[in-house]
Amino acid sequence: MSSNNSEEAETIKAYVRESYSQVALQGSAAISGDAPTPVATSSLSLSTSLRATAADRERLARAFGYSVEELESIPRGANLGASCGNPTSVANIKPGEVVVDLGSGGGIDCFLAAKKVGPTGRVIGLDMTPAMVELAKNNAVQQGISNVEFRLGEIENMPIESNSVDVVISNCVINLVPNKLKAMSEIFRILKPGGRLSISDVALKQPLPECLRGNLAVIASCVGSAMLIDDYLAKLNASGFTNSMVVDSGADLNVWKKAFQGQGSPCGCSSSSATPTTTTCGGGGSSSGISCCGSTGSVTPTASSSCGGGGTSGGLFSCCGSSPTSTKTSAPTATPSSCGGGAASGGLFSCCGGGGGCSSNAEIPSTPDQGSRSAELSAVLGSMDINSFIASVKVYALKL
């Protein structure tokens, strides 16, 4: 990996680590019984985790395959509402096996796996976020679970012995790893001959616009760095796995958006007043699109004033129609009226505030909860039909 790629990878890891540290704090609040503190974040799935109540998190987990009995059997702070599947339900974990959970978070899948391996087995949770490791350890102590341990480390360089693991599981994490081929090679290394990989993750059905793929906020949302399904399979095979499968589970990923409904859009206006009007996007021919306020509607763009100048450059994520472009534009700042009566919100992906431009000079916020552009990205992801781009997948592979 080149030095530039290495620097980019470290930037991504730092951003993701800080983002999930905030999620860990919410889990710690659940253990103590304190009310979680709302945190503004750019990530769709992170926003779901940070804004959701315990009941919301349970509904999300059940939507991705966890049973009521499973959720009632784990510590209070283990379910963080950041899942896209239930890997333990399909991993065929047996008593006495050694299981590793990659990106173990609060420990939800570790604790479920611990019941399956029993006292003669062992579960290792690996996470690169210190706050998550601390949370998971506290969860284990709270419930007196002794056949689970949690380690701090990165998936691309795991502190785990070679040929020592029967099963590797993971839940919506591999998509976050910058060097996915290295991650899969590491998984292959730690598995025993005959060992298996059984994970839940997300994968792309079609390519995302380039401006979304490069944004840290979208990467941390489990969207921006996801692989195409065919690429996922190719990397598994290149790592040495056989009998590899990447299967679309058919789960509805739009459930991630529930945290936004009725709470107001991050761009400052309520979802009920989100539909753009002819005055918000100028005059001219009508086109369908998504406003900065989280609603799809028929809008009326103009080529210059509504989309930053230089021709009609609206797109899927703007109120201006057409496909996004990578052209740098000097788009006008949105006004309160352009967001349906809410607070002003200009910038990347806002309704008439650069929404059609997918500007290549967009700034990345220094931390996950700062910057209006982060909030606008959250609104964009909250309004798109996630299922049209992304699949919740079940990934299986064997090391022979």
Wavefront OBJ file of the C-alpha trace (Angstrom):
o trace
v 0.000 0.000 0.000
v 1.392 3.408 -0.953
v 2.077 6.081 1.650
v -0.886 8.104 0.403
v -3.170 5.085 0.703
v -1.775 4.330 4.143
v -2.480 7.863 5.293
v -5.998 7.662 3.888
v -6.576 4.339 5.650
v -5.411 5.766 8.974
v -7.691 8.776 8.518
v -10.645 6.464 7.906
v -9.812 4.349 10.950
v -9.491 7.401 13.188
v -12.843 8.738 12.024
v -14.595 5.384 12.463
v -12.955 4.861 15.863
v -14.166 8.255 17.109
v -17.640 7.649 15.695
v -18.062 4.309 17.442
v -16.594 5.662 20.658
v -19.718 7.812 20.793
v -21.877 4.724 20.298
v -20.005 2.988 23.131
v -20.862 5.860 25.456
v -24.529 5.242 24.728
v -24.073 1.592 25.647
v -22.360 2.575 28.895
v -25.331 4.810 29.697
v -27.628 1.823 29.191
v -25.653 -0.184 31.757
v -25.767 2.587 34.342
v -29.407 3.372 33.681
v -28.619 6.948 32.658
v -30.552 8.501 29.807
v -28.404 8.479 26.660
v -27.238 11.877 25.490
v -28.314 12.693 21.916
v -25.298 13.158 19.660
v -25.389 14.752 16.229
v -23.553 12.606 13.701
v -23.254 12.335 9.971
v -23.764 8.591 9.786
v -27.102 6.986 9.044
v -26.541 3.763 10.966
v -24.585 5.653 13.641
v -27.361 8.213 13.962
v -29.755 5.321 14.439
v -27.579 3.918 17.231
v -27.079 7.282 18.903
v -30.659 8.517 18.762
v -32.521 5.250 19.331
v -34.118 4.286 22.605
v -33.702 0.799 24.052
v -37.025 -0.131 22.460
v -35.836 1.210 19.105
v -32.638 -0.819 19.324
v -34.623 -3.950 20.107
v -36.890 -3.383 17.101
v -33.857 -2.886 14.867
v -32.213 -6.055 16.157
v -35.393 -8.059 15.649
v -35.681 -6.714 12.113
v -32.244 -8.197 11.402
v -33.009 -11.637 12.793
v -32.498 -11.579 16.574
v -35.215 -13.274 18.603
v -36.817 -11.807 21.698
v -35.283 -14.624 23.728
v -31.785 -13.860 22.438
v -32.103 -10.157 23.227
v -33.416 -10.847 26.713
v -30.465 -13.145 27.422
v -27.699 -10.574 26.869
v -26.480 -7.668 29.035
v -28.327 -4.351 28.730
v -25.486 -2.496 27.052
v -24.672 -5.178 24.462
v -27.249 -4.331 21.787
v -26.187 -1.003 20.270
v -28.608 -1.037 17.337
v -25.809 -1.177 14.746
v -26.490 -4.575 13.176
v -27.325 -5.647 9.648
v -27.901 -9.322 10.453
v -27.515 -12.041 13.075
v -24.370 -14.033 12.250
v -24.699 -16.475 15.153
v -28.027 -17.743 13.830
v -26.436 -19.194 10.687
v -22.859 -19.990 11.763
v -23.711 -23.466 13.096
v -21.557 -22.859 16.168
v -20.907 -26.049 18.143
v -19.965 -26.750 21.772
v -16.225 -26.567 22.395
v -15.399 -24.394 19.384
v -13.250 -21.254 19.344
v -15.135 -18.306 17.837
v -13.782 -14.869 16.923
v -16.132 -11.913 16.465
v -14.623 -9.113 14.369
v -15.749 -5.639 15.376
v -17.400 -7.025 18.476
v -18.800 -3.704 19.727
v -20.802 -4.086 22.914
v -20.534 -7.868 22.670
v -23.997 -8.882 21.475
v -22.790 -11.642 19.128
v -20.000 -12.736 21.468
v -22.464 -13.362 24.266
v -24.824 -15.295 22.005
v -21.899 -17.344 20.666
v -20.703 -18.014 24.228
v -23.947 -19.841 24.971
v -23.433 -22.029 21.912
v -19.790 -22.985 22.563
v -20.501 -23.685 26.223
v -17.948 -23.987 29.043
v -15.518 -26.019 26.910
v -15.441 -23.415 24.158
v -14.114 -19.886 23.936
v -15.157 -16.634 22.260
v -12.808 -13.765 21.426
v -14.202 -10.348 20.590
v -11.904 -8.047 18.632
v -12.485 -4.306 18.288
v -10.220 -1.388 17.383
v -12.104 1.085 19.584
v -10.903 1.174 23.215
v -14.263 2.436 24.467
v -16.015 -0.519 22.833
v -13.608 -3.034 24.357
v -14.162 -1.468 27.782
v -17.931 -1.530 27.307
v -17.925 -5.182 26.275
v -15.733 -6.169 29.220
v -18.113 -4.413 31.606
v -21.055 -6.166 29.974
v -19.373 -9.536 30.517
v -18.681 -8.750 34.166
v -22.252 -7.568 34.670
v -23.623 -10.939 33.568
v -20.800 -13.140 34.883
v -19.845 -14.528 31.471
v -16.455 -16.199 31.779
v -15.847 -17.909 28.419
v -15.560 -14.620 26.503
v -12.594 -12.271 26.269
v -12.256 -8.962 24.460
v -9.105 -7.746 22.754
v -8.111 -4.407 21.284
v -6.843 -4.719 17.745
v -7.408 -4.175 14.040
v -8.840 -6.716 11.629
v -5.995 -6.154 9.162
v -3.455 -7.145 11.832
v -5.138 -9.334 14.414
v -3.517 -10.197 17.762
v -4.673 -13.808 17.342
v -2.593 -16.932 16.683
v -2.589 -18.552 13.252
v -4.657 -21.723 12.733
v -6.354 -21.321 16.126
v -10.004 -20.486 15.359
v -12.947 -22.644 14.277
v -15.401 -19.915 13.302
v -15.091 -16.222 12.440
v -18.235 -14.115 12.704
v -18.816 -10.401 12.209
v -21.752 -8.031 11.957
v -21.725 -5.040 9.582
v -17.999 -4.361 10.075
v -15.923 -5.647 7.143
v -17.376 -2.859 4.985
v -15.612 -0.353 7.284
v -12.142 -1.855 6.846
v -9.946 0.131 4.421
v -7.852 -2.820 3.183
v -10.425 -5.541 2.708
v -8.127 -8.011 0.968
v -5.685 -7.795 3.901
v -8.586 -8.290 6.322
v -9.750 -11.422 4.542
v -6.204 -12.766 4.361
v -5.947 -12.264 8.134
v -9.221 -14.113 8.659
v -7.852 -16.967 6.546
v -4.651 -16.969 8.615
v -6.300 -17.335 12.027
v -8.761 -20.031 10.955
v -7.857 -23.670 11.466
v -7.881 -25.924 8.400
v -11.553 -26.757 8.036
v -12.517 -23.511 9.753
v -15.271 -21.306 8.412
v -16.277 -17.706 7.957
v -19.926 -16.788 8.579
v -20.626 -13.069 8.705
v -23.335 -10.491 8.170
v -22.353 -7.394 6.237
v -23.550 -4.929 3.631
v -22.552 -4.924 -0.038
v -23.391 -2.740 -2.996
v -25.867 -3.759 -5.656
v -24.621 -0.925 -7.877
v -21.810 1.639 -7.597
v -22.376 4.693 -5.431
v -21.621 8.156 -6.830
v -17.911 8.817 -6.381
v -18.525 11.824 -4.154
v -20.280 9.588 -1.635
v -17.651 6.862 -1.675
v -14.878 9.256 -0.717
v -16.615 10.900 2.218
v -15.669 9.786 5.724
v -19.166 10.399 7.026
v -20.654 8.026 4.459
v -17.909 5.450 5.026
v -18.627 5.447 8.782
v -22.306 4.924 7.982
v -21.481 1.460 6.548
v -22.264 2.735 3.052
v -19.340 4.625 1.505
v -16.721 1.857 1.593
v -18.925 -1.160 0.948
v -17.895 -3.471 -1.890
v -19.924 -4.629 -4.842
v -21.198 -8.166 -4.264
v -19.002 -9.584 -7.054
v -15.928 -7.809 -5.644
v -16.668 -9.261 -2.215
v -16.667 -12.782 -3.644
v -13.515 -12.140 -5.664
v -11.581 -10.956 -2.578
v -12.654 -14.012 -0.585
v -11.386 -16.302 -3.328
v -8.152 -14.309 -3.702
v -7.505 -14.776 0.030
v -7.541 -18.563 -0.313
v -11.104 -19.385 0.706
v -13.145 -22.019 -1.083
v -16.896 -22.624 -1.375
v -17.373 -18.881 -0.906
v -20.852 -17.369 -1.085
v -22.193 -13.827 -0.724
v -25.973 -14.048 -0.439
v -28.448 -11.162 -0.376
v -30.526 -11.790 2.748
v -33.354 -9.604 1.495
v -33.444 -7.701 4.804
v -34.922 -4.211 4.633
v -32.062 -1.800 5.300
v -34.470 1.134 5.249
v -35.216 0.296 8.893
v -32.011 2.247 9.653
v -33.931 5.404 8.735
v -36.520 5.100 11.513
v -34.398 7.244 13.826
v -34.993 10.212 11.532
v -38.762 9.973 11.258
v -40.587 12.496 13.369
v -37.383 13.915 14.845
v -36.707 16.592 12.286
v -34.074 16.542 9.609
v -30.480 17.432 10.498
v -30.738 20.301 8.017
v -33.135 21.982 10.365
v -36.591 21.275 9.021
v -39.178 18.690 9.890
v -39.750 15.767 7.566
v -43.373 16.783 7.207
v -42.366 20.022 5.488
v -39.632 18.577 3.342
v -41.108 18.488 -0.146
v -39.471 21.122 -2.372
v -41.637 23.575 -4.251
v -41.101 25.381 -7.544
v -39.678 28.384 -5.699
v -37.045 26.361 -3.821
v -35.394 25.143 -7.000
v -36.184 27.883 -9.473
v -38.285 27.548 -12.580
v -38.167 25.391 -15.664
v -38.885 21.769 -16.416
v -39.864 19.492 -13.561
v -37.737 16.653 -12.275
v -37.864 14.172 -9.449
v -35.274 14.205 -6.689
v -34.528 14.186 -2.990
v -34.492 17.386 -0.994
v -32.130 18.199 1.846
v -35.052 17.727 4.173
v -35.471 14.023 3.636
v -38.337 13.718 1.194
v -38.702 12.810 -2.457
v -40.862 15.080 -4.519
v -41.451 16.565 -7.923
v -39.385 19.712 -8.193
v -38.693 22.401 -10.748
v -34.997 23.067 -11.344
v -33.244 25.694 -13.405
v -29.883 25.221 -15.034
v -28.044 28.060 -13.321
v -29.407 29.429 -10.095
v -30.752 26.239 -8.552
v -27.807 23.910 -9.021
v -24.786 26.116 -8.703
v -24.442 27.279 -12.287
v -22.978 25.710 -15.391
v -25.926 23.687 -16.609
v -28.375 21.381 -14.906
v -26.328 19.315 -12.500
v -28.988 18.005 -10.188
v -29.084 14.402 -9.132
v -30.357 11.569 -7.045
v -29.352 13.402 -3.873
v -30.529 16.884 -4.797
v -33.770 18.648 -5.493
v -32.665 19.218 -9.052
v -32.965 15.852 -10.847
v -30.497 14.103 -13.218
v -27.284 12.329 -12.298
v -24.764 13.890 -9.927
v -21.645 15.400 -11.423
v -18.188 15.872 -10.012
v -17.979 19.471 -11.184
v -16.852 22.042 -8.634
v -19.582 24.613 -8.246
v -20.168 27.729 -6.222
v -23.709 26.916 -5.284
v -25.901 29.378 -3.414
v -26.534 28.866 0.265
v -29.933 27.473 1.144
v -32.369 29.733 2.918
v -34.984 28.786 5.536
v -37.701 28.781 2.883
v -35.772 26.342 0.712
v -35.862 23.780 3.498
v -39.590 23.905 4.008
v -39.556 26.529 6.728
v -36.787 25.105 8.895
v -33.421 26.555 9.777
v -31.055 27.552 6.997
v -28.730 24.848 5.815
v -26.359 25.344 2.901
v -23.592 23.168 1.559
v -23.046 19.744 0.091
v -26.270 17.917 -0.801
v -28.538 20.628 0.547
v -31.584 21.649 -1.424
v -30.202 24.313 -3.784
v -27.115 24.651 -1.603
v -24.830 22.529 -3.726
v -27.103 19.510 -3.830
v -26.644 18.737 -7.497
v -22.937 19.293 -7.657
v -21.398 16.420 -5.697
v -18.538 18.870 -5.289
v -15.121 17.309 -5.392
v -13.835 20.042 -3.088
v -16.267 19.150 -0.303
v -14.739 19.486 3.140
v -14.607 16.569 5.542
v -15.568 17.517 9.109
v -12.746 17.059 11.595
v -14.904 15.045 13.978
v -18.049 12.999 13.364
v -20.389 15.400 15.151
v -19.216 18.705 13.707
v -19.974 20.582 10.516
v -23.166 21.315 8.633
v -22.031 19.108 5.766
v -22.108 16.098 8.075
v -25.686 16.876 9.020
v -26.665 17.249 5.394
v -25.105 13.915 4.492
v -27.180 12.393 7.263
v -30.278 13.892 5.708
v -29.324 12.538 2.295
v -28.753 9.021 3.533
v -31.927 9.248 5.573
v -33.978 10.045 2.488
v -32.529 7.666 -0.094
v -33.966 4.230 -0.776
v -31.098 2.307 0.738
v -32.325 -1.023 -0.617
v -31.825 0.147 -4.201
v -28.080 0.525 -3.599
v -27.141 -1.759 -0.748
v -27.897 -5.334 0.290
v -27.675 -6.930 3.699
v -25.604 -9.996 2.860
v -24.704 -13.285 4.489
v -21.138 -14.273 3.701
v -19.881 -17.850 3.936
v -16.474 -19.343 3.161
v -14.304 -22.323 4.121
v -10.585 -22.754 4.742
v -9.654 -26.201 3.483
l 1 2 3 4 5 6 7 8 9 10 11 12 13 14 15 16 17 18 19 20 21 22 23 24 25 26 27 28 29 30 31 32 33 34 35 36 37 38 39 40 41 42 43 44 45 46 47 48 49 50 51 52 53 54 55 56 57 58 59 60 61 62 63 64 65 66 67 68 69 70 71 72 73 74 75 76 77 78 79 80 81 82 83 84 85 86 87 88 89 90 91 92 93 94 95 96 97 98 99 100 101 102 103 104 105 106 107 108 109 110 111 112 113 114 115 116 117 118 119 120 121 122 123 124 125 126 127 128 129 130 131 132 133 134 135 136 137 138 139 140 141 142 143 144 145 146 147 148 149 150 151 152 153 154 155 156 157 158 159 160 161 162 163 164 165 166 167 168 169 170 171 172 173 174 175 176 177 178 179 180 181 182 183 184 185 186 187 188 189 190 191 192 193 194 195 196 197 198 199 200 201 202 203 204 205 206 207 208 209 210 211 212 213 214 215 216 217 218 219 220 221 222 223 224 225 226 227 228 229 230 231 232 233 234 235 236 237 238 239 240 241 242 243 244 245 246 247 248 249 250 251 252 253 254 255 256 257 258 259 260 261 262 263 264 265 266 267 268 269 270 271 272 273 274 275 276 277 278 279 280 281 282 283 284 285 286 287 288 289 290 291 292 293 294 295 296 297 298 299 300 301 302 303 304 305 306 307 308 309 310 311 312 313 314 315 316 317 318 319 320 321 322 323 324 325 326 327 328 329 330 331 332 333 334 335 336 337 338 339 340 341 342 343 344 345 346 347 348 349 350 351 352 353 354 355 356 357 358 359 360 361 362 363 364 365 366 367 368 369 370 371 372 373 374 375 376 377 378 379 380 381 382 383 384 385 386 387 388 389 390 391 392 393 394 395 396 397 398 399 400
